[in-house]
């Protein structure tokens, strides 16, 4: 039995959309970071607090540039990022009541995702593992806070509780 519900920032995937049959897998983190794992094994993410975009190549080299100064070779990928961001903003509900200040997680992005018949699993670059269950929309998030493992559960009413492990 957990001893106490912790009040701590938890970075997690609040929204996601799988359009990998055409573009890739888009997501939004609780710090309002929006990104896309593109089908060509590259990644692009917008960090709104910084007004910066990070583009990561298939060999994991990262380039940062201002949101308003997109290099022309990346304009199509930036268009895909905008498409996903707008879609998630207007069409998807927030997945829960957890919020995390984006300044705590400025370099975090989605590394991998796996979809099964029952859930989608997402691994973030800070080691956070999240499982979203399709049938009831509950979520389990395993992460760290102050060098301790924590477990967050988001119930069917999108209310979260977090506990030390």
Secondary structure, 3 states (H helix, E strand, C coil): CCCCCCCCCCCCEEEEEEECCCCEEEEEECCCCEEEEECCCCEEEEECCCCEEEEECCCCCEEEEECCCCCHHHHHHHHHHHHHHHHHHHHCCCCCCCCCCHHHHCCCCEEEEEECCCEEEEEECCCCEEEEECCCCCEEEEEEECCEEEEEEECCCCCEEEEEC
